Amino acid sequence: MEHYIDLFFKGYSNFAGHLWHELTHPHWKNYFYWLLLVSLFFFVLEVVVPWRKKQAILRKDFWLDAFYMFFNFFLFWLIIYNAASDLIVNLLNDGIKALSGGFDLQAVNPMRSWPYWAIILIGFLARDFIQWWVHRLLHRVPWLWKFHKVHHSVEQMGFAAHLRYHWMETIVYRSMEYLPLALMGIGLYDFFIIHIFTLSWGHYNHSNISIDGRITGGVLGGLIGIVLTQGIWDITLFEGYSTTSLWLVWLGSVVAGSLILGPIMKYIFNSPEMHIWHHAHDLPQGHKYGVNYGLTLACWDYLFKTAAVPHNGRDIRLGFPGVEKFPDSFKDQTLIGLK
């Protein structure tokens, strides 16, 4: 027991130092500045190429959502939850050992010997699939829906709405997604890489923009090209090539992504045009609990028949029946479901 108590307090001590370091040392592995950079990028896009041109730049509840962004994904997620995650993972793994007569799931995990790109890919797919099912639970289980209503109280959509949700969702999501990934061998830095990509795509899904699939396909192709040409994640296909050749490979990846992935991007990845219907005040017929549950990938919704884009939803009403009576302050919303 003393070991677990020490692990718990050590976690908080380490993350207190980590928090200060994050604020004072900008670098490419710094979550705080990634959050700022990604948010600024989509804010600029909403100003330059808005989908709903009549919607104010500083839309309704913009500052409330901005506060939620840092409370949920920085202060709470990094300091409070992850400080205790090592403790929980160790307790779970030790419990498996005790029940199985010494079987150590983390030690024998075959993924530890896989190429790094495979670990990241499997981690991303597993996490998104888990999130899809958790998201469905938030809509189907009445007491979870009480918490999830905070996210659906958004009445004007924008990138920052991505991170408006009740703090209880952090506990539900992270418990059900991080623990399986940790036991699979996905480390905290691997989780960080996956999380930055899904953070960016989540901002995109909620943003007030509409981008052709050929452009998003080209962007995805460009990211794949960077991985291929820079030898990232144990991929050395083009090791020793000249700088000019590497640029040509990268450009080819962009073009291939645009031409090959472009036409099918809406079936693979979520988008503002698809996700707006998840927030519809009046749900499409035949979908009592909701539609389009995917956070990053859209393929799960098409696979399990929960996808619905009846028509261009740019100007549909958002929220849920009774949203006009829902609390509009952070303090009151944090008490939702607890009274």
Secondary structure as the mmCIF struct_conf table of DSSP 4:
data_model
#
loop_
_struct_conf.conf_type_id
_struct_conf.id
_struct_conf.beg_label_comp_id
_struct_conf.beg_label_asym_id
_struct_conf.beg_label_seq_id
_struct_conf.end_label_comp_id
_struct_conf.end_label_asym_id
_struct_conf.end_label_seq_id
HELX_RH_AL_P HELX_RH_AL_P1 GLU A 2 THR A 24
TURN_TY1_P TURN_TY1_P1 TRP A 28 LYS A 29
HELX_RH_AL_P HELX_RH_AL_P2 TYR A 31 VAL A 48
BEND BEND1 VAL A 49 VAL A 49
BEND BEND2 TRP A 51 ARG A 52
TURN_TY1_P TURN_TY1_P2 LYS A 53 LYS A 54
BEND BEND3 GLN A 55 GLN A 55
BEND BEND4 ILE A 57 LEU A 58
TURN_TY1_P TURN_TY1_P3 LYS A 60 ASP A 61
HELX_RH_AL_P HELX_RH_AL_P3 PHE A 62 PHE A 70
HELX_RH_PI_P HELX_RH_PI_P1 PHE A 71 TYR A 81
HELX_RH_AL_P HELX_RH_AL_P4 ASN A 82 SER A 100
TURN_TY1_P TURN_TY1_P4 GLY A 101 GLY A 101
BEND BEND5 GLY A 102 GLY A 102
HELX_RH_AL_P HELX_RH_AL_P5 LEU A 105 VAL A 108
HELX_RH_3T_P HELX_RH_3T_P1 PRO A 110 SER A 113
BEND BEND6 TRP A 114 TRP A 114
HELX_RH_AL_P HELX_RH_AL_P6 TYR A 116 ARG A 140
BEND BEND7 VAL A 141 VAL A 141
HELX_RH_AL_P HELX_RH_AL_P7 PRO A 142 HIS A 152
TURN_TY1_P TURN_TY1_P5 SER A 153 SER A 153
BEND BEND8 GLU A 155 GLN A 156
HELX_RH_3T_P HELX_RH_3T_P2 PHE A 159 LEU A 163
HELX_RH_AL_P HELX_RH_AL_P8 TRP A 167 MET A 184
TURN_TY1_P TURN_TY1_P6 GLY A 185 GLY A 185
HELX_RH_AL_P HELX_RH_AL_P9 LEU A 188 HIS A 206
BEND BEND9 SER A 207 ASN A 208
HELX_RH_AL_P HELX_RH_AL_P10 GLY A 213 THR A 229
TURN_TY1_P TURN_TY1_P7 GLN A 230 GLY A 231
HELX_RH_3T_P HELX_RH_3T_P3 ILE A 232 ASP A 234
TURN_TY1_P TURN_TY1_P8 LEU A 237 GLY A 240
HELX_RH_AL_P HELX_RH_AL_P11 THR A 243 ALA A 256
HELX_RH_PI_P HELX_RH_PI_P2 GLY A 257 LEU A 261
HELX_RH_3T_P HELX_RH_3T_P4 GLY A 262 ILE A 264
HELX_RH_AL_P HELX_RH_AL_P12 MET A 265 ILE A 268
STRN STRN1 PHE A 269 PHE A 269
HELX_RH_AL_P HELX_RH_AL_P13 PRO A 272 HIS A 275
TURN_TY1_P TURN_TY1_P9 ILE A 276 HIS A 279
STRN STRN2 ALA A 280 ALA A 280
BEND BEND10 HIS A 281 ASP A 282
HELX_LH_PP_P HELX_LH_PP_P1 LEU A 283 PRO A 284
TURN_TY1_P TURN_TY1_P10 GLN A 285 GLY A 286
BEND BEND11 LYS A 288 TYR A 289
BEND BEND12 VAL A 291 VAL A 291
BEND BEND13 LEU A 295 THR A 296
STRN STRN3 LEU A 297 LEU A 297
BEND BEND14 ALA A 298 ALA A 298
HELX_RH_AL_P HELX_RH_AL_P14 CYS A 299 LEU A 303
TURN_TY1_P TURN_TY1_P11 PHE A 304 LYS A 305
BEND BEND15 HIS A 311 HIS A 311
TURN_TY1_P TURN_TY1_P12 ARG A 314 ASP A 315
STRN STRN4 LEU A 318 LEU A 318
BEND BEND16 GLY A 319 GLY A 319
TURN_TY1_P TURN_TY1_P13 PRO A 321 GLY A 322
HELX_RH_3T_P HELX_RH_3T_P5 VAL A 323 LYS A 325
BEND BEND17 PHE A 326 PHE A 326
BEND BEND18 SER A 329 SER A 329
HELX_RH_AL_P HELX_RH_AL_P15 PHE A 330 THR A 334
TURN_TY1_P TURN_TY1_P14 LEU A 335 LEU A 338
#
